[in-house]
Amino acid sequence: MIRFLLRLIGFLILAGGFVALVIDGARSIAVGALSWTSAETTWSSWSPATLAKTRTSLASVPGLDQAFAFMLSLPAFAPFVVIGVLLMLLGRRRRRGIGVAP
């Protein structure tokens, strides 16, 4: 059951990343130049309060706040794709060994 939930959540997050990529692609075609929406812009438009809380909670950790700032500077689809793929990999079924009975 947990594997199913991990795969489902991973698939939905991956689909959200694909939607963000399509939106950025359509915007780039309309403008005539490459245009990406940053993860920070997307997060602040959805929930600015949680973004501020996350920043203040990570400010005390020296290395983690820099990694978080780097993640926020990425295009919006990149964190979605990475998190979605990781969740789908965590939820995959284990391979059976050759010659091993079920």
Distance bins in CASP14 RR format, pairs under 12 A and 6 or more apart:
PFRMAT RR
TARGET T0000
AUTHOR 0000-0000-0000
RMODE 2
METHOD distances of the structure
MODEL  1
1 7 0 0 0 0 0 1 0 0 0 0 0
1 8 0 0 0 0 0 1 0 0 0 0 0
1 91 0 0 0 0 0 1 0 0 0 0 0
2 8 0 0 0 0 0 1 0 0 0 0 0
2 9 0 0 0 0 0 1 0 0 0 0 0
2 87 0 0 0 0 0 1 0 0 0 0 0
2 90 0 0 0 0 1 0 0 0 0 0 0
2 91 1 0 0 1 0 0 0 0 0 0 0
3 9 0 0 0 0 0 1 0 0 0 0 0
3 10 0 0 0 0 0 1 0 0 0 0 0
3 87 0 0 0 0 0 1 0 0 0 0 0
3 88 0 0 0 0 0 1 0 0 0 0 0
3 89 0 0 0 0 0 1 0 0 0 0 0
3 90 0 0 0 0 1 0 0 0 0 0 0
3 91 1 0 1 0 0 0 0 0 0 0 0
3 92 1 0 0 1 0 0 0 0 0 0 0
3 93 1 0 0 1 0 0 0 0 0 0 0
3 94 0 0 0 0 1 0 0 0 0 0 0
4 10 0 0 0 0 0 1 0 0 0 0 0
4 11 0 0 0 0 0 1 0 0 0 0 0
4 87 0 0 0 0 0 1 0 0 0 0 0
4 88 0 0 0 0 0 1 0 0 0 0 0
4 90 0 0 0 0 0 1 0 0 0 0 0
4 91 1 0 0 1 0 0 0 0 0 0 0
4 92 0 0 0 0 0 1 0 0 0 0 0
4 93 0 0 0 0 0 1 0 0 0 0 0
5 11 0 0 0 0 0 1 0 0 0 0 0
5 12 0 0 0 0 0 1 0 0 0 0 0
5 87 0 0 0 0 1 0 0 0 0 0 0
5 88 0 0 0 0 0 1 0 0 0 0 0
5 90 0 0 0 0 0 1 0 0 0 0 0
5 91 0 0 0 0 1 0 0 0 0 0 0
6 12 0 0 0 0 0 1 0 0 0 0 0
6 13 0 0 0 0 0 1 0 0 0 0 0
6 83 0 0 0 0 0 1 0 0 0 0 0
6 84 0 0 0 0 1 0 0 0 0 0 0
6 85 0 0 0 0 0 1 0 0 0 0 0
6 86 0 0 0 0 1 0 0 0 0 0 0
6 87 1 0 1 0 0 0 0 0 0 0 0
6 88 1 0 0 1 0 0 0 0 0 0 0
6 89 0 0 0 0 1 0 0 0 0 0 0
6 90 1 0 1 0 0 0 0 0 0 0 0
6 91 1 1 0 0 0 0 0 0 0 0 0
6 92 0 0 0 0 1 0 0 0 0 0 0
6 93 0 0 0 0 0 1 0 0 0 0 0
7 13 0 0 0 0 0 1 0 0 0 0 0
7 14 0 0 0 0 0 1 0 0 0 0 0
7 84 0 0 0 0 1 0 0 0 0 0 0
7 85 0 0 0 0 0 1 0 0 0 0 0
7 86 0 0 0 0 0 1 0 0 0 0 0
7 87 1 0 0 1 0 0 0 0 0 0 0
7 88 1 0 1 0 0 0 0 0 0 0 0
7 89 0 0 0 0 1 0 0 0 0 0 0
7 90 0 0 0 0 1 0 0 0 0 0 0
7 91 1 0 1 0 0 0 0 0 0 0 0
7 92 1 0 0 1 0 0 0 0 0 0 0
7 93 0 0 0 0 1 0 0 0 0 0 0
8 14 0 0 0 0 0 1 0 0 0 0 0
8 15 0 0 0 0 0 1 0 0 0 0 0
8 84 0 0 0 0 0 1 0 0 0 0 0
8 87 0 0 0 0 1 0 0 0 0 0 0
8 88 0 0 0 0 1 0 0 0 0 0 0
8 90 0 0 0 0 0 1 0 0 0 0 0
8 91 0 0 0 0 1 0 0 0 0 0 0
9 15 0 0 0 0 0 1 0 0 0 0 0
9 16 0 0 0 0 0 1 0 0 0 0 0
9 80 0 0 0 0 0 1 0 0 0 0 0
9 83 0 0 0 0 1 0 0 0 0 0 0
9 84 1 0 0 1 0 0 0 0 0 0 0
9 85 0 0 0 0 0 1 0 0 0 0 0
9 86 0 0 0 0 0 1 0 0 0 0 0
9 87 1 0 1 0 0 0 0 0 0 0 0
9 88 0 0 0 0 1 0 0 0 0 0 0
9 90 0 0 0 0 1 0 0 0 0 0 0
9 91 0 0 0 0 1 0 0 0 0 0 0
10 16 0 0 0 0 1 0 0 0 0 0 0
10 17 0 0 0 0 0 1 0 0 0 0 0
10 18 0 0 0 0 0 1 0 0 0 0 0
10 80 0 0 0 0 1 0 0 0 0 0 0
10 81 0 0 0 0 0 1 0 0 0 0 0
10 82 0 0 0 0 0 1 0 0 0 0 0
10 83 1 0 0 1 0 0 0 0 0 0 0
10 84 1 0 1 0 0 0 0 0 0 0 0
10 85 1 0 0 1 0 0 0 0 0 0 0
10 86 0 0 0 0 1 0 0 0 0 0 0
10 87 1 1 0 0 0 0 0 0 0 0 0
10 88 1 0 1 0 0 0 0 0 0 0 0
10 89 0 0 0 0 1 0 0 0 0 0 0
10 90 0 0 0 0 1 0 0 0 0 0 0
10 91 0 0 0 0 1 0 0 0 0 0 0
10 92 0 0 0 0 0 1 0 0 0 0 0
11 17 0 0 0 0 0 1 0 0 0 0 0
11 18 0 0 0 0 0 1 0 0 0 0 0
11 80 0 0 0 0 0 1 0 0 0 0 0
11 81 0 0 0 0 0 1 0 0 0 0 0
11 83 0 0 0 0 0 1 0 0 0 0 0
11 84 1 0 0 1 0 0 0 0 0 0 0
11 85 0 0 0 0 0 1 0 0 0 0 0
11 87 0 0 0 0 1 0 0 0 0 0 0
11 88 1 0 0 1 0 0 0 0 0 0 0
11 89 0 0 0 0 0 1 0 0 0 0 0
11 91 0 0 0 0 0 1 0 0 0 0 0
11 92 0 0 0 0 0 1 0 0 0 0 0
12 18 0 0 0 0 0 1 0 0 0 0 0
12 19 0 0 0 0 0 1 0 0 0 0 0
12 80 0 0 0 0 1 0 0 0 0 0 0
12 83 0 0 0 0 0 1 0 0 0 0 0
12 84 0 0 0 0 1 0 0 0 0 0 0
12 87 0 0 0 0 1 0 0 0 0 0 0
12 88 0 0 0 0 0 1 0 0 0 0 0
13 19 0 0 0 0 0 1 0 0 0 0 0
13 20 0 0 0 0 0 1 0 0 0 0 0
13 77 0 0 0 0 0 1 0 0 0 0 0
13 79 0 0 0 0 1 0 0 0 0 0 0
13 80 1 0 1 0 0 0 0 0 0 0 0
13 81 0 0 0 0 1 0 0 0 0 0 0
13 82 0 0 0 0 1 0 0 0 0 0 0
13 83 1 0 1 0 0 0 0 0 0 0 0
13 84 1 0 1 0 0 0 0 0 0 0 0
13 85 0 0 0 0 1 0 0 0 0 0 0
13 86 0 0 0 0 1 0 0 0 0 0 0
13 87 1 0 0 1 0 0 0 0 0 0 0
13 88 0 0 0 0 1 0 0 0 0 0 0
14 20 0 0 0 0 0 1 0 0 0 0 0
14 21 0 0 0 0 0 1 0 0 0 0 0
14 77 0 0 0 0 1 0 0 0 0 0 0
14 78 0 0 0 0 0 1 0 0 0 0 0
14 79 0 0 0 0 0 1 0 0 0 0 0
14 80 1 0 0 1 0 0 0 0 0 0 0
14 81 1 0 0 1 0 0 0 0 0 0 0
14 82 0 0 0 0 1 0 0 0 0 0 0
14 83 0 0 0 0 1 0 0 0 0 0 0
14 84 1 0 1 0 0 0 0 0 0 0 0
14 85 1 0 0 1 0 0 0 0 0 0 0
14 86 0 0 0 0 1 0 0 0 0 0 0
14 87 0 0 0 0 1 0 0 0 0 0 0
14 88 1 0 0 1 0 0 0 0 0 0 0
14 89 0 0 0 0 0 1 0 0 0 0 0
15 21 0 0 0 0 0 1 0 0 0 0 0
15 22 0 0 0 0 0 1 0 0 0 0 0
15 77 0 0 0 0 0 1 0 0 0 0 0
15 80 0 0 0 0 1 0 0 0 0 0 0
15 81 0 0 0 0 0 1 0 0 0 0 0
15 84 0 0 0 0 1 0 0 0 0 0 0
15 88 0 0 0 0 0 1 0 0 0 0 0
16 22 0 0 0 0 1 0 0 0 0 0 0
16 23 0 0 0 0 1 0 0 0 0 0 0
16 24 0 0 0 0 0 1 0 0 0 0 0
16 42 0 0 0 0 0 1 0 0 0 0 0
16 76 0 0 0 0 1 0 0 0 0 0 0
16 77 1 0 0 1 0 0 0 0 0 0 0
16 78 0 0 0 0 0 1 0 0 0 0 0
16 79 0 0 0 0 0 1 0 0 0 0 0
16 80 1 0 1 0 0 0 0 0 0 0 0
16 81 0 0 0 0 1 0 0 0 0 0 0
16 83 0 0 0 0 0 1 0 0 0 0 0
16 84 0 0 0 0 1 0 0 0 0 0 0
17 23 0 0 0 0 1 0 0 0 0 0 0
17 24 0 0 0 0 1 0 0 0 0 0 0
17 37 0 0 0 0 0 1 0 0 0 0 0
17 39 0 0 0 0 0 1 0 0 0 0 0
17 42 0 0 0 0 0 1 0 0 0 0 0
17 74 0 0 0 0 0 1 0 0 0 0 0
17 75 0 0 0 0 1 0 0 0 0 0 0
17 76 1 0 0 1 0 0 0 0 0 0 0
17 77 1 0 1 0 0 0 0 0 0 0 0
17 78 0 0 0 0 1 0 0 0 0 0 0
17 79 0 0 0 0 1 0 0 0 0 0 0
17 80 1 1 0 0 0 0 0 0 0 0 0
17 81 1 0 1 0 0 0 0 0 0 0 0
17 82 0 0 0 0 1 0 0 0 0 0 0
17 83 0 0 0 0 1 0 0 0 0 0 0
17 84 0 0 0 0 1 0 0 0 0 0 0
17 85 0 0 0 0 0 1 0 0 0 0 0
18 24 0 0 0 0 0 1 0 0 0 0 0
18 25 0 0 0 0 0 1 0 0 0 0 0
18 76 0 0 0 0 0 1 0 0 0 0 0
18 77 1 0 0 1 0 0 0 0 0 0 0
18 78 0 0 0 0 0 1 0 0 0 0 0
18 80 0 0 0 0 1 0 0 0 0 0 0
18 81 1 0 0 1 0 0 0 0 0 0 0
18 84 0 0 0 0 0 1 0 0 0 0 0
18 85 0 0 0 0 0 1 0 0 0 0 0
19 25 0 0 0 0 0 1 0 0 0 0 0
19 26 0 0 0 0 0 1 0 0 0 0 0
19 37 0 0 0 0 0 1 0 0 0 0 0
19 42 0 0 0 0 0 1 0 0 0 0 0
19 76 0 0 0 0 1 0 0 0 0 0 0
19 77 0 0 0 0 1 0 0 0 0 0 0
19 80 0 0 0 0 1 0 0 0 0 0 0
19 81 0 0 0 0 0 1 0 0 0 0 0
20 26 0 0 0 0 0 1 0 0 0 0 0
20 27 0 0 0 0 0 1 0 0 0 0 0
20 36 0 0 0 0 1 0 0 0 0 0 0
20 37 1 0 0 1 0 0 0 0 0 0 0
20 38 0 0 0 0 0 1 0 0 0 0 0
20 39 0 0 0 0 1 0 0 0 0 0 0
20 41 0 0 0 0 0 1 0 0 0 0 0
20 42 1 0 0 1 0 0 0 0 0 0 0
20 43 0 0 0 0 0 1 0 0 0 0 0
20 45 0 0 0 0 0 1 0 0 0 0 0
20 46 0 0 0 0 0 1 0 0 0 0 0
20 74 0 0 0 0 0 1 0 0 0 0 0
20 75 1 0 0 1 0 0 0 0 0 0 0
20 76 1 0 1 0 0 0 0 0 0 0 0
20 77 1 0 1 0 0 0 0 0 0 0 0
20 78 0 0 0 0 1 0 0 0 0 0 0
20 79 0 0 0 0 1 0 0 0 0 0 0
20 80 1 0 0 1 0 0 0 0 0 0 0
20 81 0 0 0 0 1 0 0 0 0 0 0
21 27 0 0 0 0 0 1 0 0 0 0 0
21 28 0 0 0 0 0 1 0 0 0 0 0
21 36 0 0 0 0 1 0 0 0 0 0 0
21 37 0 0 0 0 0 1 0 0 0 0 0
21 75 0 0 0 0 1 0 0 0 0 0 0
21 76 0 0 0 0 1 0 0 0 0 0 0
21 77 1 0 1 0 0 0 0 0 0 0 0
21 78 0 0 0 0 1 0 0 0 0 0 0
21 79 0 0 0 0 0 1 0 0 0 0 0
21 80 0 0 0 0 1 0 0 0 0 0 0
21 81 1 0 0 1 0 0 0 0 0 0 0
22 28 0 0 0 0 0 1 0 0 0 0 0
22 29 0 0 0 0 0 1 0 0 0 0 0
22 37 0 0 0 0 0 1 0 0 0 0 0
22 76 0 0 0 0 0 1 0 0 0 0 0
22 77 0 0 0 0 1 0 0 0 0 0 0
23 29 0 0 0 0 0 1 0 0 0 0 0
23 30 0 0 0 0 0 1 0 0 0 0 0
23 35 0 0 0 0 0 1 0 0 0 0 0
23 36 0 0 0 0 0 1 0 0 0 0 0
23 37 1 0 0 1 0 0 0 0 0 0 0
23 41 0 0 0 0 0 1 0 0 0 0 0
23 42 0 0 0 0 1 0 0 0 0 0 0
23 75 0 0 0 0 0 1 0 0 0 0 0
23 76 0 0 0 0 1 0 0 0 0 0 0
23 77 0 0 0 0 1 0 0 0 0 0 0
23 80 0 0 0 0 0 1 0 0 0 0 0
24 30 0 0 0 0 0 1 0 0 0 0 0
24 31 0 0 0 0 0 1 0 0 0 0 0
24 33 0 0 0 0 0 1 0 0 0 0 0
24 34 0 0 0 0 1 0 0 0 0 0 0
24 35 1 0 0 1 0 0 0 0 0 0 0
24 36 1 0 1 0 0 0 0 0 0 0 0
24 37 1 0 1 0 0 0 0 0 0 0 0
24 38 0 0 0 0 0 1 0 0 0 0 0
24 39 0 0 0 0 0 1 0 0 0 0 0
24 41 0 0 0 0 0 1 0 0 0 0 0
24 42 0 0 0 0 0 1 0 0 0 0 0
24 74 0 0 0 0 0 1 0 0 0 0 0
24 75 1 0 0 1 0 0 0 0 0 0 0
24 76 1 0 0 1 0 0 0 0 0 0 0
24 77 1 0 0 1 0 0 0 0 0 0 0
24 78 0 0 0 0 0 1 0 0 0 0 0
24 80 0 0 0 0 0 1 0 0 0 0 0
25 31 0 0 0 0 1 0 0 0 0 0 0
25 32 0 0 0 0 0 1 0 0 0 0 0
25 33 0 0 0 0 0 1 0 0 0 0 0
25 34 0 0 0 0 1 0 0 0 0 0 0
25 35 1 0 0 1 0 0 0 0 0 0 0
25 36 0 0 0 0 1 0 0 0 0 0 0
25 37 0 0 0 0 1 0 0 0 0 0 0
25 75 0 0 0 0 0 1 0 0 0 0 0
25 76 0 0 0 0 0 1 0 0 0 0 0
25 77 0 0 0 0 1 0 0 0 0 0 0
26 32 0 0 0 0 0 1 0 0 0 0 0
26 35 0 0 0 0 1 0 0 0 0 0 0
26 37 0 0 0 0 0 1 0 0 0 0 0
27 33 0 0 0 0 1 0 0 0 0 0 0
27 34 0 0 0 0 1 0 0 0 0 0 0
27 35 1 0 1 0 0 0 0 0 0 0 0
27 36 0 0 0 0 1 0 0 0 0 0 0
27 37 1 0 0 1 0 0 0 0 0 0 0
27 75 0 0 0 0 0 1 0 0 0 0 0
27 76 0 0 0 0 0 1 0 0 0 0 0
28 34 1 0 1 0 0 0 0 0 0 0 0
28 35 1 0 1 0 0 0 0 0 0 0 0
28 36 1 0 0 1 0 0 0 0 0 0 0
28 37 0 0 0 0 0 1 0 0 0 0 0
28 75 0 0 0 0 0 1 0 0 0 0 0
29 35 0 0 0 0 1 0 0 0 0 0 0
34 75 0 0 0 0 0 1 0 0 0 0 0
35 41 0 0 0 0 0 1 0 0 0 0 0
35 75 0 0 0 0 1 0 0 0 0 0 0
35 76 0 0 0 0 0 1 0 0 0 0 0
36 42 0 0 0 0 0 1 0 0 0 0 0
36 73 0 0 0 0 0 1 0 0 0 0 0
36 74 0 0 0 0 1 0 0 0 0 0 0
36 75 1 1 0 0 0 0 0 0 0 0 0
36 76 1 0 0 1 0 0 0 0 0 0 0
36 77 0 0 0 0 1 0 0 0 0 0 0
36 78 0 0 0 0 1 0 0 0 0 0 0
37 43 0 0 0 0 0 1 0 0 0 0 0
37 44 0 0 0 0 0 1 0 0 0 0 0
37 45 0 0 0 0 1 0 0 0 0 0 0
37 46 0 0 0 0 0 1 0 0 0 0 0
37 72 0 0 0 0 0 1 0 0 0 0 0
37 73 0 0 0 0 0 1 0 0 0 0 0
37 74 0 0 0 0 0 1 0 0 0 0 0
37 75 1 0 0 1 0 0 0 0 0 0 0
37 76 1 0 1 0 0 0 0 0 0 0 0
37 77 0 0 0 0 1 0 0 0 0 0 0
37 78 0 0 0 0 0 1 0 0 0 0 0
37 79 0 0 0 0 0 1 0 0 0 0 0
37 80 0 0 0 0 0 1 0 0 0 0 0
38 44 0 0 0 0 1 0 0 0 0 0 0
38 45 0 0 0 0 0 1 0 0 0 0 0
38 51 0 0 0 0 0 1 0 0 0 0 0
38 69 0 0 0 0 0 1 0 0 0 0 0
38 70 0 0 0 0 0 1 0 0 0 0 0
38 71 0 0 0 0 0 1 0 0 0 0 0
38 72 1 0 0 1 0 0 0 0 0 0 0
38 73 1 0 0 1 0 0 0 0 0 0 0
38 74 1 0 0 1 0 0 0 0 0 0 0
38 75 1 0 0 1 0 0 0 0 0 0 0
38 76 1 0 0 1 0 0 0 0 0 0 0
38 77 0 0 0 0 0 1 0 0 0 0 0
38 78 0 0 0 0 1 0 0 0 0 0 0
38 79 0 0 0 0 0 1 0 0 0 0 0
39 45 0 0 0 0 0 1 0 0 0 0 0
39 46 0 0 0 0 0 1 0 0 0 0 0
39 51 0 0 0 0 1 0 0 0 0 0 0
39 54 0 0 0 0 0 1 0 0 0 0 0
39 68 0 0 0 0 0 1 0 0 0 0 0
39 69 0 0 0 0 0 1 0 0 0 0 0
39 70 0 0 0 0 1 0 0 0 0 0 0
39 71 1 0 0 1 0 0 0 0 0 0 0
39 72 1 0 1 0 0 0 0 0 0 0 0
39 73 1 0 0 1 0 0 0 0 0 0 0
39 74 1 0 1 0 0 0 0 0 0 0 0
39 75 1 0 0 1 0 0 0 0 0 0 0
39 76 1 0 1 0 0 0 0 0 0 0 0
39 77 0 0 0 0 1 0 0 0 0 0 0
39 78 1 0 0 1 0 0 0 0 0 0 0
39 79 1 0 1 0 0 0 0 0 0 0 0
39 80 0 0 0 0 1 0 0 0 0 0 0
39 81 0 0 0 0 0 1 0 0 0 0 0
39 82 0 0 0 0 0 1 0 0 0 0 0
39 83 0 0 0 0 0 1 0 0 0 0 0
40 46 0 0 0 0 0 1 0 0 0 0 0
40 48 0 0 0 0 0 1 0 0 0 0 0
40 51 1 0 0 1 0 0 0 0 0 0 0
40 52 0 0 0 0 0 1 0 0 0 0 0
40 54 0 0 0 0 0 1 0 0 0 0 0
40 55 0 0 0 0 1 0 0 0 0 0 0
40 68 0 0 0 0 1 0 0 0 0 0 0
40 69 0 0 0 0 1 0 0 0 0 0 0
40 70 0 0 0 0 0 1 0 0 0 0 0
40 71 0 0 0 0 1 0 0 0 0 0 0
40 72 1 1 0 0 0 0 0 0 0 0 0
40 73 1 0 0 1 0 0 0 0 0 0 0
40 74 0 0 0 0 1 0 0 0 0 0 0
40 75 0 0 0 0 0 1 0 0 0 0 0
40 76 0 0 0 0 1 0 0 0 0 0 0
40 79 0 0 0 0 0 1 0 0 0 0 0
41 48 0 0 0 0 0 1 0 0 0 0 0
41 51 0 0 0 0 0 1 0 0 0 0 0
41 72 0 0 0 0 1 0 0 0 0 0 0
41 73 0 0 0 0 0 1 0 0 0 0 0
41 74 0 0 0 0 0 1 0 0 0 0 0
41 75 0 0 0 0 0 1 0 0 0 0 0
41 76 1 0 0 1 0 0 0 0 0 0 0
42 48 0 0 0 0 0 1 0 0 0 0 0
42 51 0 0 0 0 1 0 0 0 0 0 0
42 71 0 0 0 0 0 1 0 0 0 0 0
42 72 0 0 0 0 1 0 0 0 0 0 0
42 73 0 0 0 0 0 1 0 0 0 0 0
42 74 0 0 0 0 0 1 0 0 0 0 0
42 75 0 0 0 0 1 0 0 0 0 0 0
42 76 1 0 1 0 0 0 0 0 0 0 0
42 77 0 0 0 0 1 0 0 0 0 0 0
42 78 0 0 0 0 0 1 0 0 0 0 0
42 79 0 0 0 0 1 0 0 0 0 0 0
42 80 0 0 0 0 1 0 0 0 0 0 0
43 49 0 0 0 0 0 1 0 0 0 0 0
43 50 1 0 0 1 0 0 0 0 0 0 0
43 51 1 0 1 0 0 0 0 0 0 0 0
43 52 0 0 0 0 0 1 0 0 0 0 0
43 53 0 0 0 0 0 1 0 0 0 0 0
43 54 0 0 0 0 1 0 0 0 0 0 0
43 55 0 0 0 0 0 1 0 0 0 0 0
43 68 0 0 0 0 0 1 0 0 0 0 0
43 71 0 0 0 0 0 1 0 0 0 0 0
43 72 1 0 0 1 0 0 0 0 0 0 0
43 73 0 0 0 0 0 1 0 0 0 0 0
43 74 0 0 0 0 0 1 0 0 0 0 0
43 76 0 0 0 0 1 0 0 0 0 0 0
43 79 0 0 0 0 1 0 0 0 0 0 0
43 80 0 0 0 0 0 1 0 0 0 0 0
44 50 0 0 0 0 1 0 0 0 0 0 0
44 51 1 0 1 0 0 0 0 0 0 0 0
44 52 0 0 0 0 1 0 0 0 0 0 0
44 54 0 0 0 0 0 1 0 0 0 0 0
44 55 0 0 0 0 0 1 0 0 0 0 0
44 72 0 0 0 0 1 0 0 0 0 0 0
44 76 0 0 0 0 0 1 0 0 0 0 0
45 51 0 0 0 0 1 0 0 0 0 0 0
45 76 0 0 0 0 1 0 0 0 0 0 0
46 76 0 0 0 0 0 1 0 0 0 0 0
47 53 0 0 0 0 1 0 0 0 0 0 0
47 54 0 0 0 0 1 0 0 0 0 0 0
48 54 0 0 0 0 0 1 0 0 0 0 0
48 55 0 0 0 0 0 1 0 0 0 0 0
49 55 0 0 0 0 0 1 0 0 0 0 0
49 56 0 0 0 0 0 1 0 0 0 0 0
50 56 0 0 0 0 0 1 0 0 0 0 0
50 57 0 0 0 0 0 1 0 0 0 0 0
51 57 0 0 0 0 0 1 0 0 0 0 0
51 58 0 0 0 0 0 1 0 0 0 0 0
51 68 0 0 0 0 0 1 0 0 0 0 0
51 69 0 0 0 0 0 1 0 0 0 0 0
51 71 0 0 0 0 0 1 0 0 0 0 0
51 72 0 0 0 0 1 0 0 0 0 0 0
52 58 0 0 0 0 0 1 0 0 0 0 0
52 59 0 0 0 0 0 1 0 0 0 0 0
53 59 0 0 0 0 0 1 0 0 0 0 0
54 61 0 0 0 0 0 1 0 0 0 0 0
54 64 0 0 0 0 0 1 0 0 0 0 0
54 65 0 0 0 0 0 1 0 0 0 0 0
54 68 1 0 0 1 0 0 0 0 0 0 0
54 69 0 0 0 0 0 1 0 0 0 0 0
54 71 0 0 0 0 0 1 0 0 0 0 0
54 72 0 0 0 0 1 0 0 0 0 0 0
55 61 0 0 0 0 0 1 0 0 0 0 0
55 64 0 0 0 0 0 1 0 0 0 0 0
55 65 1 0 0 1 0 0 0 0 0 0 0
55 68 1 0 0 1 0 0 0 0 0 0 0
55 69 0 0 0 0 1 0 0 0 0 0 0
55 71 0 0 0 0 0 1 0 0 0 0 0
55 72 0 0 0 0 1 0 0 0 0 0 0
56 65 0 0 0 0 1 0 0 0 0 0 0
56 68 0 0 0 0 0 1 0 0 0 0 0
57 64 0 0 0 0 1 0 0 0 0 0 0
57 65 0 0 0 0 1 0 0 0 0 0 0
57 68 0 0 0 0 1 0 0 0 0 0 0
58 64 1 0 1 0 0 0 0 0 0 0 0
58 65 1 0 1 0 0 0 0 0 0 0 0
58 66 0 0 0 0 1 0 0 0 0 0 0
58 67 0 0 0 0 1 0 0 0 0 0 0
58 68 1 0 1 0 0 0 0 0 0 0 0
58 69 0 0 0 0 1 0 0 0 0 0 0
58 71 0 0 0 0 0 1 0 0 0 0 0
58 72 0 0 0 0 0 1 0 0 0 0 0
59 65 1 0 1 0 0 0 0 0 0 0 0
59 66 0 0 0 0 0 1 0 0 0 0 0
59 68 0 0 0 0 1 0 0 0 0 0 0
59 69 0 0 0 0 0 1 0 0 0 0 0
60 68 0 0 0 0 0 1 0 0 0 0 0
61 67 0 0 0 0 1 0 0 0 0 0 0
61 68 0 0 0 0 1 0 0 0 0 0 0
61 69 0 0 0 0 0 1 0 0 0 0 0
62 68 0 0 0 0 0 1 0 0 0 0 0
62 69 0 0 0 0 0 1 0 0 0 0 0
63 69 0 0 0 0 1 0 0 0 0 0 0
63 70 0 0 0 0 0 1 0 0 0 0 0
64 70 0 0 0 0 0 1 0 0 0 0 0
64 71 0 0 0 0 0 1 0 0 0 0 0
65 71 0 0 0 0 0 1 0 0 0 0 0
65 72 0 0 0 0 0 1 0 0 0 0 0
66 72 0 0 0 0 0 1 0 0 0 0 0
66 73 0 0 0 0 0 1 0 0 0 0 0
67 73 0 0 0 0 0 1 0 0 0 0 0
67 74 0 0 0 0 0 1 0 0 0 0 0
67 79 0 0 0 0 0 1 0 0 0 0 0
68 74 0 0 0 0 0 1 0 0 0 0 0
68 79 0 0 0 0 0 1 0 0 0 0 0
70 78 0 0 0 0 0 1 0 0 0 0 0
70 79 0 0 0 0 0 1 0 0 0 0 0
71 78 0 0 0 0 1 0 0 0 0 0 0
71 79 1 0 1 0 0 0 0 0 0 0 0
71 80 0 0 0 0 0 1 0 0 0 0 0
71 82 0 0 0 0 1 0 0 0 0 0 0
71 83 0 0 0 0 0 1 0 0 0 0 0
72 78 0 0 0 0 0 1 0 0 0 0 0
72 79 0 0 0 0 1 0 0 0 0 0 0
73 79 0 0 0 0 0 1 0 0 0 0 0
74 80 0 0 0 0 0 1 0 0 0 0 0
74 81 0 0 0 0 0 1 0 0 0 0 0
74 82 0 0 0 0 1 0 0 0 0 0 0
74 83 0 0 0 0 0 1 0 0 0 0 0
75 81 0 0 0 0 1 0 0 0 0 0 0
75 82 0 0 0 0 0 1 0 0 0 0 0
76 82 0 0 0 0 0 1 0 0 0 0 0
77 83 0 0 0 0 0 1 0 0 0 0 0
77 84 0 0 0 0 0 1 0 0 0 0 0
78 84 0 0 0 0 0 1 0 0 0 0 0
78 85 0 0 0 0 0 1 0 0 0 0 0
79 85 0 0 0 0 0 1 0 0 0 0 0
79 86 0 0 0 0 0 1 0 0 0 0 0
80 86 0 0 0 0 0 1 0 0 0 0 0
80 87 0 0 0 0 0 1 0 0 0 0 0
81 87 0 0 0 0 0 1 0 0 0 0 0
81 88 0 0 0 0 0 1 0 0 0 0 0
82 88 0 0 0 0 0 1 0 0 0 0 0
82 89 0 0 0 0 0 1 0 0 0 0 0
83 89 0 0 0 0 0 1 0 0 0 0 0
83 90 0 0 0 0 0 1 0 0 0 0 0
84 90 0 0 0 0 1 0 0 0 0 0 0
84 91 0 0 0 0 0 1 0 0 0 0 0
85 91 0 0 0 0 0 1 0 0 0 0 0
85 92 0 0 0 0 0 1 0 0 0 0 0
86 92 0 0 0 0 0 1 0 0 0 0 0
94 100 0 0 0 0 0 1 0 0 0 0 0
94 102 0 0 0 0 0 1 0 0 0 0 0
96 102 1 0 0 1 0 0 0 0 0 0 0
END
